Amino acid sequence: MLPNTLYKYRKWDCKFHKNILLKNEIYFSSAVSFNDPFDSTIPIKYDQATKDQIYDYYLKHVSKVYKYHPKSKIHNIVDDCIKRGYYYQPTHQKWLRFFHQRKRFRDYGIFSTTPQKDNIIMWSHYSDSHKGFCIGFNTQKMLEFFKQNKILYSLHEITYCPNYPSFKLVGNSADDPLLDPLIIKSSNWKYENEYRFIWLSESNKNIKLKEGLISEVILGCKMPIEYKNEIKDIIFKKSQSIQLLESQIKEDDFGLNFNKITC
């Protein structure tokens, strides 16, 4: 079951981060910019594919190119590719690796979220050492928005692995092997409990959300007063109902409390 709310940690002194509140814009990044060097870069083991997997792979892609041709011709083309041994040529597998990696970086935009609003490490790493803010999105409303606007997307909970994974030509992610390296990370990152919205057509692009998808805004416990006043003015002028909270460190525990702010 998906969390009711998914959170994004941000900095207030970055104009692009501010635009989530000012313009209702969220940014889908390319994985090439991420801080984990293994993120989305672990290659597919092309040489471990079975004959049936290779056939299915060619059939899937040839069917897209020759979608108006009879099935018999499509199968003949696939049979010819297999017979000529294109797949097993080292240059072809090298090209596949390059092409798939480029496609993941260029065509798959990622908006990372988490169900945790009280993660003090993430507040430190992604919200300017607790001087930034955290935004909560209504998960169901987000999914409905993407569907209504015909945005090709997928939402995945990240799988964390203690060992280096091995990806096959035919993956586990909705028949798209390119997605697997995007949603599996080292267990060193497990504390983030990440959920990824993946835009399946573009990266490094903004999407403008409609009003009403943001349910919470939380101010960091070390946020300067001028930043707090700016955010208060923005939130209280918006027409939709957004709960504004302020985080404070607990007196007897390594944790945070959240107090509601009213106008």
FENCORGI-V189234 format. One line per field, one symbol per residue. psi: psi as a letter, one per 20 degrees, with the letter a starting at -180 (. if undefined). burial: + if it has 9 or more other ideal C-beta (glycine too) atoms within 8 Angstrom, else -. Layout:
BEGIN
psi=???
burial=???
END
This chain:
BEGIN
psi=pqqhppqpprphjphhhhighhjkpqpoqqihjqioiiojipqpnhijqrghhgghghgghhhghlijqqhghghhgghggghikghiphhghhggggghgggghhioqpoprqjpikohghhggillljibrppppoghhgghghghjlporqppppppphqprpprhoainljnhhhgiijprqihjhhhlqpppookhqrlqqppqrqihphqpppqijpqhhgghggggggiiqhropppqpqqqqhkqmaqqppppq.
burial=----++++++++----+++++--++++++++--+----++++-+++--+---++++++++-++--+------+++-++--++----+----++--++--++-+++--++++++++-+-++-+++-+++-++++++++++-+++-++----+-++++-+-++-----+++++-+---++++++++++--+--++++++++---+-+-+-+---+++++++++-+---++-+++-++------+++++++-+-----+-+-----
END
